[in-house]
Structures are given as C-alpha cells and as structure tokens.
Amino acid sequence: MLRNTMLPVSKKIKHLNPQRIDAEVVWKISMIVGMAGIGESLLLVAFCGSCTFLTTISLSAIATNGAMKGGGPYYLIGRALGPEVGVSIGLCFFLGNAVAGAMYVLGAVETFLDAVPAAGILRETVTRVNGTDIAPITRPSLHDLQIYGIVVTILLCFIVFGGVKIINRVAPAFLVPVVFSLVCIFSGILLARNGRPAAGITGLSSESFKDNWGPAYQRTSNAGIPDPNGKIYWSFNALVGLFFPAVTGIMAGSNRSASLKDTQRSIPIGTLAATLTTSALYLVSVLFFGSVATRDKLLTDRLLTASIAWPFPAIVYVGIILSTLGAALQSLTGAPRLLAAIANDDILPVLNYFKVVDGGEPHVATFFTAFICIGCVVIGNLDLISPTITMFYLLCYAGVNLSCFLLDLLDAPSWRPRWKFHHWSLSLVGALLCIVIMFLISWTFTVVSLALASLIYYYVSIKGKAGDWGDGFKSAYFQLALRSLRSLGASQVHPKNWYPIPLIFCRPWGKLPENVPCHPKLADFANCMKKKGRGMSIFISIIDGDYHERVEDAKAACKQLSTYIDYKQCEGVAEIVVAPNMSEGFRGIVQTMGLGNLKPNIIVMRYPEIWRRENLIEIPATFVGIINDCIVANKAVVIVKGLDEWPNEYQRQYGTIDLYWIVRDGGLMLLLSQLLLTKDSFEGCKIQVFCIAEEDSDAEGLKADVKKFLYDLRMQAEVIVISMKSWEGQGEQQESIEAFSAAQGRIASYLGEMKERAERDKTPLMADGKPVVVNEQQVEKFLYTTLKLNSTILKYSRMAAVVFVSLPPPPANHPAFFYMEYMDLLVENVPRLLIVRGYRRDVVTLFT
C-alpha cells in the first residue's frame, strides 16, 4: 500500500515524489478489511482521506499567499495565528515527525525480520487459538527490533548529514521498488485464481466480496492475532487510530519549503496529487483485498500482499523495507529543519542552540532529532508510538485548517492566494474533522496532546519574545473593534454601560527628569479608576515645538511612554502630540482624541502644587484654560493633589473615603469612590458623604433623602449633614486662617499691579492677555467660601485616606491668578485630595 507523501521540487532537481509503502499500512489494510468489512473500510478510508484532502486545500491556499520561508506548516500557522500558537503547534509537529521516524524504522525492521527470520537474534513464538485449531506464529523479538532499529536510525542520520543534495539523489531509489511492488501486487490479485492456489486466497470473487462486506470486530493479542481472550478489542474508533498514520505524509514537502524553487507551485500541485493518488489507491485496495481472500486470511496473514504478489513475491518485502526507510528519511530530514526554523525566529531563547545560518544544514537539530528517534526505537512499541504521532499530526492539520479559516473569513486586503479553490467553510469542516478524529482515536491521548500544546503556548507567552508577524488574530481584533465601534454608535451611552476612559495628562507641569515619561503614580491612580482592570486609559504628553522638527523626538517619547505603561501593567495606549504650546496641544487633543463613544470622558492630571514655589507664573493661565476647555468639550475632570503619596497596590489604607458632595455631577464622585473600594489598597476603608443643608430643620430630611438615594444606587456610605448655620458658626482652623490671610495679601498685591499697569498704559484692567472685570466683593466672597470649605475638610477629614471635593468652575472674567489662589486655599493642608467635576451625563443609575 501507499503512504501519501510529497517530495517537493528542489532548487536544483525537479522530480515527482516517489510514494511511500509502509509495512504497517500493508498489514493494516488487510486487517482493517478483515475487522471492519469492505463497507466500513471504505467509509474509514474516505473519512481519513477527507481530513487530509481538506487540509491540503487549506495548505495550498496559505502557501500561495506569498513567499514562504523554511519551517513548512509552522511558518504558515505562526504567520496566520501568531507566534504563540505557531511555536506550540510547531514543536508538537516536530515531535510528531521525530517519533514518526521511529515508527517507520520499526516497520522496516519488522518487515525485514519477517522476510529473513534467520537474521533475528532473538525470536518469540505466539500461539493463536481459533476454536480447536492451535497454530504457533513467530514474530520478531522486541530486542531484535531495538538493536536493528538503532543501527538503521544511525545509518539514516549519516545520509541526513549529507544535506539536501544527497537526500535528493537517494530519493529516486525508493521509487522503482514501489512501482514494481505495486505491479506485482495487483498482478497477483488479478491472477490469483489462475494457477496459484493458496489457502484462504480465493481470487477476485463475488462470494468473498459478500462475505467480507460486513464487519467482524473481535479481540486480538498484542501482536494483532485473533484471540478470544486477547487484551485488545477492535472497533471502528480503534481502526481509525490504526489507519490514520497511513495518511499523515501530506506535510513532507512543505517541511522542506526552504529547499523549494517555487513553493507557490510545488506545494499545492505535489501535495494534492499525492493525496488524491494515495486515497484512490487505498480505496481500490480495500475493494481488491476484500474480494481476493477469506476473512480468516485477512486477519492472520500479516503480509498478505507478499502472499498474493506475482511473479516475484520477494520484491514486496524489498519495496516495503525501502519505502518505510524512505519515509523515515523524510521524517529525519523534515523534523530538524522544522526545529531550526522555529529557533531562527528567535521566539524562544532556549532554542537558540538549534539556529542555523541561511543555506546551512541543521546539524545540532539533527542530532537532537536522532536522539528522540532512537529513544522511541528503544521503546519498540508501535501501539504506543502510533497514537502519539497521530495526535501531533492532527494538531498540525487542525492548525493549518484554522489558519485558512481565519484568513478566509476575515478576507483582509493582503489575503490574495493564487490557489482559488478554497472556502472558509471547507477549512472549518477540516478543522472539526481533525478534532473529531482525535477524540475517536483516544480521548486520553487527545487531552494529553492538547495539554502539552497548551503548556508550550503558556510558556511561549510568558518566556517568549514578542513577534509581530501580522497574524490573523490581529486582523480579527481590528475587524472586531470596527464592528464594536459601529455598534456603539455616537449616541449617549446608557449609565449602565458607562465606563471611565481617562485621558492621563502625563507631564503637564514639567519638573520630571527627561528620562521619566510620566509621574510614577499616575498609572497606579489610573488603575484605581477601573473595575478589575477593565477599561482603557490614554496616556498623553505634549511636546512644545514644531512638528516637522520634533517628529523623531515624539516617536522616541511615545515608545518610552508605551514601555512605562507596559511596566506598570496598565491597560492603555500612549500618545504624543507636538504643539506650539501646552494650551494649543490640549485643545487639539480634547477635540479630536478618540472615535465615536470611545473618546476619553475624564481628564486626569496632577494638581500644580509647585507653581508658586517654582515661580511658574504661566501655569495659572494654562491650568484655567485646560479646565475651561474641558467644560466646553463636556469632559469630566479629576485633579489629583498629593499624587506623590498615592498608595500602590501593596500599601493598605485604613480610615475613610470622604466625599464633599457640593454640586450635582452625574454621580461621578460616588462612582469613583466605589471603584476605589474594589482595589486591595482601599478595600478596608469606609465611605462618608458630607452634604450641606441650608437650615437645621432641613438636615434630617436631606440625610434621609441622600441615604435612600445611595441605597437605590447599591452604595454603602455614612451620610453626614452640615447645616449652613453650624458652618457659619464654626471656628476656622488656624492653618486655614493663615492661608486665607496670605491669599488675601497676594490677591490685593496682584490687583494693585493690574490697576497701576492700566493707569500707566491707559487701558482697561488686563490679565492673561485679555480684559477682565474684577468685583472685589465677589473675590472676597469666593475666598471666604473656600476658607469655610477648607476648614470643614480639616475638621472632619484630616485623617481620611482620600478626600473628594467638587471642582468649582473658574469664575467668568476673573484673572487666572485669582482662581489659583482660590484652589490653593481649598487644598491647603489636605494631604490627599481628588477634585472632581462631572459632566452633563449620569454615570450611575437607580434601575436594574
């Protein structure tokens, strides 16, 4: 029988592949027909052949979609499904090829020992019991298989070390015995009734065809001899596992893709021709064997083809031995090249020992493959080896089919294979067939092989180097993102579906070393705004200057910022903007950043505590401008004061999270406080909500209303109501009084300078380059209100873990300097403060 492999067209030698005869396949066909009958045997061959045929179609499509380097199916799967999947399946396929070499060597040695019993050093006798008939049957000893197998493996390795040229010169020697053996076998079948009587051989007979049509599953010994007390019971599933290795040679050509002159022509034509030819011959052989011998002969004669062959039965033994040795040579040739291709991609550093230069021979990988092959030969048990090979091959076939399915379904602009006879549904059916066959053969081996592939995948994802090969998953993510974005639309997001998308302002006020792309605690704070890490953050930094002059600086800064984000394990992206100044850059960002409903909805930045200490007089105007831009663009704002002391995930906080809920903000302050409680560092804290009532009589009603509101929002918090009268009557904290007096003095001094400048220049009062109207009573009122709020915070929340307070909007026509004084007074002596302003949307809802 034939084993479907394809010897590819070499760069220097062009010839068709000599098909392989496998000793096990020869016995398998007669035994399969004897066990399953002609009908189920045809179904079995068609079932397995369909799997390899569909895989061949998928392989042809991917192989003709561009230039292909070494590595064969690993290269195709890795570039389609990503390096992790490619390496995990590629290493399993390498193991499958290495183990397959051992199976072919054992098959050749076993055939040799059957043909030349005198060559056996140790032979054993097995007794077959069939009713009252007792017949001794000899078979090769396990030690004979091991000794001869090791010697043959070493000899084949010497040929492999000779390189591709030597292998190509030796390959035609396997073709003549194969063709001559086939001629003898089919001649013997046609002439079996004429002058060649033999026990159990009926010649082509309709009676034998009818008798052998149905199944006759039974028990056998470990040697495959029928035995009512045997340990092995054969079923259709078991026969699938027995036969499938006979159709696993379709990757032989692609394994040597680096040696092909034209991969886009050689792989589809050679692989498909080998698949169709061998599948047809398997089907014809089932019909012929089922018609030429009795069932007993089919089950007991391990080499029925040699018994039938005419005129030279011995040539069948020669053909089988040379064919299986050729198949072993193919495995020992392809496996090292596959391992070297994986190593050359530099994904796993542990494989660096197997790297080879372009055009070089993988000698180290060949040594390693030979070691594995010899180890399996020492085991000497084909029943253990065969399922292992099958699982690894089926994993590879499933990977090829899934790769084509994904690429065909996504249909990216780069997907333009020359092989037009393909469809995603065929690839999907092929992948499902592979999985079904795996479980039909042995669910235990299937689970073990999938577990091994999963472990390799996990190891590669943890230890492997990142590689961007433009795989299909990236295309799938892209299309999924586009569809999701379209489905989100541009309408307002319902509060139940609202997620914070913070835009993190990394370096708004400078004063960070040039090699530090972002404040180290900003990423920690950004993670605190997400529930279980879900959500996206946008880290933005603005570089002053001309875009054409600083574009390279921007690229370097973006790469540095991305590295920082990955290091902090924060889900987010980095963006660098070059603008004439910070205000212009931020105004462009707030208008254009994001797509649809995936635009940032919260602006996060550090409070500029350093502006007065460092005499950065430009900061007030920039700060006020940013807040006004956020209000106009309807973006929420979170300003962090005390960022240097913000805890990381390992620093446990105790006490309270205090909310001074002064203005309606859509529930943003409440939601942020609840998100803080989901973090390990704040889970031990409790929330307190402070509200201000106009009269004492309103306090209890307001407290009840707020409690009911929080209950409906599924939020647990203690509500504390402060009446305006008690607020007015409370004594201010001494440090607040001192800060208030200092702010009054600085504002008066600044206002005096403005008036002097206006009188000198005979112009209206000017501040920040524009006219302003200053109502001194209103300024005093703002200062006094801020003093009261700061005193209240210090009185009730001095020991709080975090304090939330509403962000007052900048008063119209007030100088930015005045607003900064109000804000400085508000945050005075409060160690950790979040100043929050919501936007014109609810982010929490009462309803389920």
C-alpha positions, 0 to 999 in steps of 0.5 A: 500500500501507499503512504501519501507523501510529497517530495517537493521540487528542489532548487536544483532537481525537479522530480515527482515524489516517489510514494511511500509503502509502509509495512504497517499500512500493508498489514493494516489494510488487510486487517482493517478489511478483515475487522471492519468489512469492505463497507466500513473500510471504505467509509474509514478510508474516505473519512481519513482521506477527507481530513487530509484532502481538506487540509491540503486545500487549506495548505495550498491556499496559505502557501500561495499567499506569498513567499514562504520561508523554511519551517513548512506548516509552522511558518504558515500557522505562526504567520496566520495565528501568531507566534504563540500558537505557531511555536506550540503547534510547531514543536508538537509537529516536530515531535510528531515527525521525530517519533514518526521516524521511529515508527517507520524504522520499526516497520522496516525492521519488522518487515525485514525480520519477517522476510529473513527470520534467520537474521533475528537474534532473538525470536518469540513464538505466539500461539493463536487459538481459533476454536480447536485449531492451535497454530504457533506464529513467530514474530520478531523479538522486541530486542531484535527490533531495538538493536536493528532499529538503532543501527538503521536510525544511525545509518539514516542520520549519516545520509541526513548529514549529507544535506539536501543534495544527497537526500535528493539523489537517494530519493529516486531509489525508493521509487522503482521498488514501489512501482514494481511492488505495486505491479506485482501486487495487483498482478497477483490479485488479478491472477490469483485464481489462475494457477496459484492456489493458496489457502484462504486466497480465493481470487477476485470473487463475488462470494468473498466480496459478500462475505467480507462486506460486513464487519467482524470486530473481535479481540486480538493479542498484542501482536494483532492475532485473533484471540478470544481472550486477547487484551485488545478489542477492535472497533471502528474508533480503534481502526481509525487510530490504526489507519490514520498514520497511513495518511499523515505524509501530506506535510513532507514537502512543505517541511522542506519549503526552504529547499523549494524553487517555487513553493507557490507551485510545488506545494499545492500541485505535489501535495494534492496529487499525492493525496488524491493518488494515495486515497484512490489507491487505498480505496481500490485496495480495500475493494481488491483485498476484500474480494481476493481472500477469506476473512480468516486470511485477512486477519492472520496473514500479516503480509498478505500482499507478499502472499498474493504478489506475482511473479516475484513475491520477494520484491514486496518485502524489498519495496516495503523495507525501502519505502518505510526507510524512505519515509523515515528519511523524510521524517529525519530530514523534515523534523530538524529543519522544522526545529531550526526554523522555529529557533531562527525566529528567535521566539524562544531563547532556549532554542537558540542552540538549534539556529542555523545560518541561511543555506546551512544544514541543521546539524545540532537539530539533527542530532537532537532529532536522532536522539528522540528517534532512537529513544522511541526505537528503544521503546519498540512499541508501535501501539504506543508510538502510533497514537502519539504521532497521530495526535501531533499530526492532527494538531498540525492539520487542525492548525493549518485548517484554522489558519485558512479559516481565519484568513478566509473569513476575515478576507483582509486586503493582503489575503490574495492566494493564487490557489482559488479553490478554497472556502472558509467553510471547507477549512472549518469542516477540516478543522472539526474533522481533525478534532473529531478524529482525535477524540475517536482515536483516544480521548486520553491521548487527545487531552494529553496532546492538547495539554502539552500544546497548551503548556508550550503556548503558556510558556511561549507567552510568558518566556517568549519574545514578542513577534509581530508577524501580522497574524490573523488574530490581529486582523480579527481584533481590528475587524472586531473593534470596527464592528464594536465601534459601529455598534456603539454608535455616537449616541449617549451611552446608557449609565449602565454601560458607562465606563471611565476612559481617562485621558492621563495628562502625563507631564503637564507641569514639567519638573520630571527628569527627561528620562521619566515619561510620566509621574510614577503614580499616575498609572497606579491612580489610573488603575484605581479608576477601573473595575478589575482592570477593565477599561482603557486609559490614554496616556498623553504628553505634549511636546512644545515645538514644531512638528516637522522638527520634533517628529523623531523626538515624539516617536522616541517619547511615545515608545518610552511612554508605551514601555512605562505603561507596559511596566506598570501593567496598565491597560492603555495606549500612549500618545504624543502630540507636538504643539506650539504650546501646552494650551494649543496641544490640549485643545487639539487633543480634547477635540479630536482624541478618540472615535465615536463613544470611545473618546476619553470622558475624564481628564486626569492630571496632577494638581500644580502644587509647585507653581508658586514655589517654582515661580511658574507664573504661566501655569495659572493661565494654562491650568484655567484654560485646560479646565475651561476647555474641558467644560466646553468639550463636556469632559469630566475632570479629576485633579489629583493633589498629593499624587506623590503619596498615592498608595500602590497596590501593596500599601493598605489604607485604613480610615475613610473615603470622604466625599464633599458632595457640593454640586450635582455631577452625574454621580461621578464622585460616588462612582469613583469612590466605589471603584476605589473600594474594589482595589486591595489598597482601599478595600478596608476603608469606609465611605462618608458623604458630607452634604450641606443643608441650608437650615437645621430643620432641613438636615434630617430630611436631606440625610434621609433623602441622600441615604435612600438615594445611595441605597437605590444606587447599591452604595454603602456610605455614612451620610453626614449633614452640615447645616449652613448655620453650624458652618457659619458658626464654626471656628476656622482652623488656624492653618486655614486662617493663615492661608486665607490671610496670605491669599488675601495679601497676594490677591490685593498685591496682584490687583494693585499691579493690574490697576497701576499697569492700566493707569500707566498704559491707559487701558482697561484692567488686563490679565492673561492677555485679555480684559477682565472685570474684577468685583472685589466683593465677589473675590472676597466672597469666593475666598471666604467660601473656600476658607469655610470649605477648607476648614470643614475638610480639616475638621472632619477629614484630616485623617481620611485616606482620600478626600473628594471635593467638587471642582468649582468652575473658574469664575467668568472674567476673573484673572487666572491668578485669582482662581489659583489662589482660590484652589490653593486655599481649598487644598491647603493642608489636605494631604490627599485630595481628588477634585472632581467635576462631572459632566452633563451625563449620569454615570450611575443609575437607580434601575436594574 
